[in-house]
Structures are given as C-alpha cells and as structure tokens.
Amino acid sequence: MGAFSIAFDTIIVGSLALTWVLLVIHLFFSDKELSIGKLLDWVGKQNQPAVAGVLLFALAYSLGSAVSRIAQDFFNDDDLHFRVSHYLFRVGVTESSIRTDVSCHTLPRGTATPKPGDPVAEKREAFKDNNPDCTYTGRWIIRETIDPATNQQITAKWISEQEDGAEEIFRFQEATVLLQGTDSTERLRQFHDQIMVLRGAAFDGMLAFSLCLFWWSAKFQSWLRWAVLLPYLFPGAITSWNHFKGHPNGPPYMEFTLLTLAAAGSCLLWQHRPKKKDGHREHPAQNGSGQIRSAYLLLSLFLTVSAFLGWWATQVLYDEQVIYSYQSLREGLPRPVIPILR
C-alpha cells in the first residue's frame, strides 16, 4: 500500500488511459477481443490475487508514467504557432503562458528596493521591465512588432524571453518553498498531484474523444467525412515544421500524438469506406465495431473539456501559491502558529 500511495496520481492517469486503449482494441483489433476475455478468465481461475494485483499495478503505473510525461509536454509545447501577415497565432493556454501570466500579475511592482541576498531580484526586475503591461501573456493572437533598425520581427523574441524569465524565476521560487519541509508544503503537494491527475485525464480524454469522433464520422458516406482529419493534420504539420526547425533534439511528443491520431483516423475511415460492386453502392464494412451513439461522443467531449478547465484553474492556483509563499519567506513574515490540542 505504501508504493500505491506514493504513485497514486500516476496510477489514476494509467487507469484512465485504459479507456482509449480498450477503444483502440475494439476499433482496430476487434477479432482479438475474445482472446483478451479468455485471458482474463484464465487469470481469475488461477486464484492468485497478489500476482494479478502486481501485474495490474505494473501495467497501470507504466502506462500512467508514459502518459503523464507526454501530457506534460503536450500542454506546454510552443511549437503550435504560425504567422499570417503581421499577426502571430499561437496557443495561449500552456503551462508556460499560464505561469508567465500569473507571474506578471502577482510579482510585486513599484519602486521598492529589492532586499539584499535575493538571488532572483535582478531577474525579477528585468522580467517586470520587459513587459510591464502584461501585453503578451495569455493571448492567442498577437500583432507582430517590427524593429525599425533591423527590420526583424521582435515580438516572438520578447514572448520567448518573457516565458523563459518567468520559468527561471518560478523554478527557483518553487525549490525554495519546497525546501521548507513536507508539513509546510502540504497544500502545494496537493495542488501538484491534482495538476498531474487533471492534465493526464485531459490528455486521456482527448485521445478517447478523438477515437470516438473518428468512429462516429465513419458512418457517413460523404467524402466530407475526411475533413475530420484536418484538426490533426494541420496542427501536426505546423508543429513538426517548427519543432525540427527550432529545436530538433527534443522529443516530438505533440507531433507524434497528432500525426498518430491522424493516421488512426485515416485507417478507420478507410476501413469503413463504401464499396461499389456491379454499379451498386454497398454499405461500408463495419469490421465488428458497430456504430457509436452521438451521446457518447458528447459525453467524452464534456469530460475532456471539464478535465482541461480543472487543470487550467489548478495550475493558476499552484503558481500563485508558490509565488506568494516565496514572497512571504523573503519578507520574513512570521509563520502562523497552529495550536496543538491535547
């Protein structure tokens, strides 16, 4: 039980990932479903609950660890951006953009002299001076600014420097606060665990919703059903271009996810394509997958959006808690005395 409590958030994410794993098996390996049922029956007949529990724990933990890492990069990937004329289009809700926005609105401003011994004082002042009005934080569409001296676009550079500065300051503040001990950072630990679970749940829900969307679109006979792949192919191509152009040494988690989903959707739509025989159109082969109800598609979308909004709100609370806790430590405010009941 001790190992389970330590890896509780990872186990939750791995358990939620089983939903889209089962969908993949049902949609693409429907002929193997009976084999899985027979395997589960065989495991039950062995009457070895300890061994089955260990195997289930290992499966959920491994799957949860992989999904957690991919989800962390997926919701903090800055490769999804493109320019049209003098406007920059980007995702305004990433971990870095949220943290930059929170830092921009919570860091102390004014003419107060930084305390001596504060290792991030100069970086904090440079961060505030770089974007004093928080113009570029949390925005999806930004008008590019041209440097008249070099005729180069400098807005993207400002945004990158702003987010890098906020990240560097926050990491130091977070480390300083966490070094205060477990009891003093219990609320931070709770927020951090919630972020991992909600972020992983949002990623799992996005995968499940995408599979349900492809499954639901496959029942239509029009060629317009292939348009359902555009939300995956277009961002996948953009992120791939920006990734291998900007920092090719990093793992392409978002690119891999989007292009894999596009490939899965193409395969599913192709399997259910209508076939012609003797001049008559036949119904598409169902491949044993049947049809999905629209209510299930809407339910998966609702759960995914709910988990995403929950992660967004929790990320804001966590960042604010770290920044305010660090400010309290630097200003030497007394800790609240908690009475001990005897």
Phi, psi and omega in degrees: 000332180295317178294324180294320180292326180292319184258030186298314182296322178293321179295320179298314180297318179295323178293319178293331179291342179295338180297310181283336174295317178294325176296319178298316179296319182291323185276324187247343180226049184297333180286350180261358182296322180294325178295321179294319178298319178295323178295318179295321177296320179295320178296321179294325181287340180288342177056047178234073184297329180294314180294318178297322178294320179295316179295319178294320177298315180296320179294312181294320181292317179296314180294319179294323179295316180294315182294321180298318180292317180294318180296323179298317178285324182298320180269010177220033182261124181264012180280345182273082177205152177205161184245139173229115184059238180255025182238140177254122178255129182210173176275119183273355181240085171233170180299320180291317180293322176296315181294322178295318179295317179295316179297322182294327184264349183247338179295140181297137180239163180127202183252015180295137180281129180299144179291143177292145180091358178275111186289346182250012184298311181294320179295324179292319178293319178295324178296317180291322182287334183292325181213072188295333182262008181054044186290323190255017182261127175073017181257143181269329181236123184231132177281127182290143177252133182257131176282116183295337182285316183252352182059034180249150177284125186245354182295314180299324178294319178298317181298316180297316179294323179295314181290322178295320178294317178296321180295318181294316179295317184294319181298321177292317179297318180297316180296320180296318181290319183292336178287355180285348178116166185291316183296324182283342184242026182298319180294321177298320179297321178295316178298319181295318178295320178296322178298315180298316182292312183292322177294317177294321178295321178295321178292315177299319179294324178296320178293316180295318179296320180297317178295319177295324179294316177296319179297317181290322181288336184292343182280345179277146184263348182285151177291346179294344180296337178291346179294344180294344179277345184299318179297351178251322181288315183296307176296326179297320178292319180296312181295324178296316180297312181293325182292308183285344175275322185269303182218082185288348183280343180279154179291131182275072184294309182296318180299315179298317182295311183294316181289327176293319177296320177297320178294320178295318178296320178297318180296318181292318179293325179290322178295328183260018181291148176287141181247147179255141179210121180058037177079359179248145181270128178263162176288146180294149179291137184271343177057028177076004185266347180066207179231153181256144178281149179296331181297323179292324178296315179293323179295316179296323177294317180297315181293323179294313179295321179297316179295322180295315179295323177295319176297318181301311181295319181292324177298319177296314180297319180295314180297317178297318181297319179294314183295315180292324178294320179294318178298321178296320179293319182290328180276356176070031179289142180291144178284146178293138181270121180262117181294144179260120180277131179249000000 
